[in-house]
């Protein structure tokens, strides 16, 4: 497996396609139609995408996972691994890569309901109760690095 930053527009679009596919399979059942539409809108919003630093995990040149951070690497904006590669350490490796770019000592995320246990395994703790904004359900979390 190789992990590297995605810089070309085509690579970032591929990462957003992966995010959408994984979202539909694992996240969408926990969201309203409005929440799903809002997520889809966000991953196609060029202004939002331009604020992200995006990494991809590749196996035999195929993108199998992605993590994107913002706010100088202190906030995880997107984090998705293809379902058939879950529980193989890919998420941990992507998270470790993102942490290398974070010099603040702390990482935050607004976790979807599906991902809360994953973030707990990575050392995150809930920092507030679950919230809903524009149909998106999330639990604010933070991790001391």
HELIX and SHEET records of a PDB file:
HELIX    1   1 UNK A    9  UNK A   22  1                                  14    
HELIX    2   2 UNK A   23  UNK A   27  3                                   5    
HELIX    3   3 UNK A   28  UNK A   30  5                                   3    
HELIX    4   4 UNK A   33  UNK A   42  1                                  10    
HELIX    5   5 UNK A   46  UNK A   49  1                                   4    
HELIX    6   6 UNK A   83  UNK A   85  5                                   3    
HELIX    7   7 UNK A   90  UNK A  100  1                                  11    
HELIX    8   8 UNK A  116  UNK A  121  1                                   6    
SHEET    1   A 7 UNK A   2  UNK A   6  0                                        
SHEET    2   A 7 UNK A  53  UNK A  59 -1                                        
SHEET    3   A 7 UNK A  62  UNK A  70 -1                                        
SHEET    4   A 7 UNK A  75  UNK A  81 -1                                        
SHEET    5   A 7 UNK A 106  UNK A 111  1                                        
SHEET    6   A 7 UNK A 136  UNK A 144 -1                                        
SHEET    7   A 7 UNK A 125  UNK A 133 -1                                        
END                                                                             
